[in-house]
Every structure is written in structure tokens, then in C-alpha cells.
């Protein structure tokens, strides 16, 4: 695809509510002898599972591979078209959820990808790395705890060294724990959430600026919780409001360096966060049922948004937060 065509396709679709951005890849499939065949329309209400869901619980941080039903990261549905060819990306929380979906999509679009995850998440990370390598790209595993400043800074440098540079930084990892009352949140747990969700992106962005050149991008994962917080997610929602704010502030600051900064704001998405303390069993059972589409989103349904924000054709978008909330939310 030429640069001019890429720009036209992005600007015509990309307020990003475009079908190609949300669905992943092109709306056309290649038929015999290079013919383009239209992909049949799908009713978005019935495309993925809807509540009620089975009550299930895992210790933090949880594994997508043990969830029922298993989340869809786009393993079977996302088709690339070379939109990120030659790019080098580091994604935190790349073992599951939106991080895994972005990692798979980036690789299928031609990028080499390093993913960070907690050591307990290695089984899920191995599945993502397998998908990256199946796409013919370099996949690098960089496990470790983002609450450690030294690790965060070394993580960025290590990724850049192994990838041969760094063009895309996706700050996606997060901790979410539900508490009915602020009185139930210990200082230790509050600190855990803040370190993971706010300190780590701060440390990693500082370290990344030594590697990011004009044309590079930073993408933060925020949430509908930033604007419409749930009463049982007091500390998590606070960090997502901060994420939305740092995306917009950092975009203004880094524009003079030619670095774009944007955010993705999901609504209820079916990820291990929900089964490892992020939701009560009552809430989990009906998870996503309150959206106008009547179901939660799947991580793979956001993959195209991360790709669109990372690709060079979307070069005028910075300081923006793009939502995917099934009909609700504010961004």
C-alpha cells in the first residue's frame, strides 16, 4: 500500500470507528487469482459470548488460557497487510488482554515485538510469542515486575537492544482489584496499583525517550473508568483518569520531537483482570450485559485501534483517546 493510499484509507476510516480499525485488517479477503472477496457482515451483538458467564476465580494475575470462555485476542481473525512493516514495538502486559491482541496484530502487520509480563503469566506469554513467530517476526519475552523502577528502565533498554531500536511503546499493563469500600484498600494494595498503573509508565517513558525518534509513537491503555468510574474500582479508576491526562499532556510535550502519544479507552473487556479480583462474582456473571450491545468486548476487537494509532498513515492523530465500549462511555 502506498503512503498516499494509506493516508486516505486512514483518514476516511479513522475517526477510528472504522470497520477495518475495529475488526482487524481489511474488510476484503483475497480470493482466487488475486480477486478481492467481501467478508460477510456480522451482527456485532452476536459475534462473541454474552452473559450470563460461569462464576470463576483465579489468583492474581490470572491466565487467559484458563478462562471460560477463553478470550479472543484475534488469533484466528486478525489479518495483517504490512501497515507496520519494519517497526519495533515493546508492549507491557503483552501476555493477555489488549496487550496480547496488539502484539499479535503488530506482528501480522510486519513489526517485531517484545512483550513484558509477570513470571506467573509465562504460559499465556508463550502462546502470544508463538503467534508472533508464526507471523514471521521476532518475538522477545521480557518478564518482570513493573513496580520496580530499575527493572522498568532496564526493560526499555533491553527491548531496544534486542529489537535493534524502538519505534512503538504500548503502556498497557495494569492492576485492577475491586473493593466495596475505600476502607477495604490497604496502603500496600493502593501502592501496588499506583506503581503498576502510573509509576511504571512514567519510568518507562523517561527511559524510552533516549530511543524514540521522530515518527515514533506511545500508546497508553486507559478505560471508560476514567470518565465514568464504578464505585468498587476507586483506586483503579483514579489511575485511568491519570492515564487519560498523561496521554494528552505528553502528546503536547513530545509533539516538538515528532513523537505521537495517544490512548485507547476500552469498556468492559473479557480479560484475566475480571477473574483475578477485578470484579465480584455477581458482577462477573453479568459482565458486559449493561452495554447497548449486550455483551463484553473481546481483546481482539481493539487490535485494529492499536494498529491504526501506531501506523505512519495516522500521523496527524496525537493527544487523542479512542474508545471501544460497546455503545457506552464518553471518549
ZIQUI-V177543 format. One record per residue. N is the residue number from 1. PHI is phi in radians with two decimals (NA if undefined). Layout:
# ZIQUI-V177543
n: (N:N)
phi: (PHI:PHI)
This chain:
# ZIQUI-V177543
n: (1:2:3:4:5:6:7:8:9:10:11:12:13:14:15:16:17:18:19:20:21:22:23:24:25:26:27:28:29:30:31:32:33:34:35:36:37:38:39:40:41:42:43:44:45:46:47:48:49:50:51:52:53:54:55:56:57:58:59:60:61:62:63:64:65:66:67:68:69:70:71:72:73:74:75:76:77:78:79:80:81:82:83:84:85:86:87:88:89:90:91:92:93:94:95:96:97:98:99:100:101:102:103:104:105:106:107:108:109:110:111:112:113:114:115:116:117:118:119:120:121:122:123:124:125:126:127:128:129:130:131:132:133:134:135:136:137:138:139:140:141:142:143:144:145:146:147:148:149:150:151:152:153:154:155:156:157:158:159:160:161:162:163:164:165:166:167:168:169:170:171:172:173:174:175:176:177:178:179:180:181:182:183:184:185:186:187:188:189:190:191:192:193:194:195:196:197:198:199:200:201:202:203:204:205:206:207:208:209:210:211:212:213:214:215:216:217:218:219:220:221:222:223:224:225:226:227:228:229:230:231:232:233:234:235:236:237:238:239:240:241:242:243:244:245:246:247:248:249:250:251:252:253:254:255:256:257:258:259:260:261:262:263:264:265:266:267:268:269:270:271:272:273:274:275:276:277:278:279:280:281:282:283:284:285:286:287:288:289:290:291:292:293:294:295:296:297:298:299:300:301:302:303:304:305:306:307:308:309:310:311:312:313:314:315:316:317:318:319:320:321:322:323:324:325:326:327:328:329:330:331)
phi: (NA:-1.30:-1.06:-1.10:-1.15:-1.05:-1.11:-1.13:-1.18:-1.23:-1.19:-1.34:-1.73:-1.57:-1.07:1.29:-1.29:-1.11:-1.11:-1.17:-1.20:-1.41:-1.50:1.54:1.32:-1.43:-1.41:-2.08:-1.88:-1.45:-1.65:-1.11:0.97:1.38:-1.25:-1.53:-1.99:-1.19:-1.41:-1.02:-1.13:-2.18:-1.24:-1.11:-1.23:-1.93:-1.23:-2.41:-1.02:-2.24:-1.18:-1.42:-1.83:-1.16:-1.18:-2.71:-2.51:-2.30:-1.17:-1.01:-1.66:1.41:-2.20:-1.09:-1.17:-1.86:-1.44:-2.19:-1.32:-1.23:-1.08:-1.74:-1.71:1.54:-0.95:-1.83:-1.91:-1.39:-2.09:-1.55:-2.54:1.36:-1.25:-2.18:-1.02:1.47:-1.37:-2.23:-2.19:-2.07:-2.20:-1.50:1.13:-1.47:-1.51:-2.75:1.08:-1.10:-1.10:-1.16:-1.07:-1.14:-1.08:-1.14:-1.14:-1.01:-1.10:-1.27:-1.65:1.86:-1.67:-1.52:-2.36:-1.87:-2.09:-1.84:-2.88:-1.37:-0.93:-1.16:-1.66:-0.94:-1.01:-1.21:-1.05:-1.07:-1.18:-1.18:-1.07:-1.10:-1.18:-1.09:-1.23:-1.14:-1.41:1.45:-1.98:-1.34:-2.08:-2.13:-1.68:-2.30:-1.25:2.76:-1.65:-1.26:-1.28:-1.70:-1.03:-1.06:-1.13:-1.01:-1.20:-1.19:-1.01:-1.11:-1.10:-1.17:-1.08:-1.08:-1.16:-1.31:-1.53:1.42:2.41:-2.55:-2.06:-2.34:-2.11:-1.88:-1.66:-1.98:-1.02:-2.72:-1.95:-2.38:-2.34:-1.49:-2.43:-1.16:-2.39:-1.03:-1.21:-1.55:-1.66:-1.36:-1.07:-1.12:-1.22:-1.08:-1.13:-1.04:-1.14:-1.14:-1.10:-1.22:-1.55:-2.11:-1.13:-1.02:-1.04:-1.11:-1.11:-1.22:-1.12:-0.99:-1.19:-1.22:-1.11:-1.30:-1.97:-1.36:-1.90:-0.89:1.78:-1.29:-2.37:-2.12:-2.22:-1.77:-1.77:-1.79:-2.99:-1.04:-1.12:-1.12:-1.94:-2.38:-1.23:-1.40:-1.12:-1.65:-2.14:-0.89:-1.32:-1.09:-1.06:-1.03:-1.22:-1.32:-1.12:-1.16:-1.09:-1.01:-1.19:-1.22:-1.04:-1.25:-1.22:-1.15:-1.06:-1.17:-1.21:-1.62:-1.02:-1.20:-1.76:1.32:-1.89:-1.60:-2.33:-2.44:-2.33:-2.05:-2.04:-1.37:-1.58:-1.22:-2.12:-1.36:-2.43:-1.06:-0.95:-1.28:-1.69:-2.04:1.92:-1.43:-2.63:-1.23:-1.12:-1.13:-1.20:-1.11:-1.04:-1.91:-1.01:1.43:-1.17:-1.43:-1.28:-0.98:-1.42:1.36:-2.73:-1.36:-1.42:-1.86:-0.90:-1.11:-1.32:-1.82:-0.98:-1.14:-1.20:-1.05:-1.10:-1.07:-1.28:-1.54:-1.30:-1.16:-1.16:-1.70:-1.24:-1.65:-1.61:-2.64:1.33:-1.80:-2.15:-1.81:-1.69:-2.52:-2.25:1.17:1.92:-1.86:1.38:-2.04:-1.03)
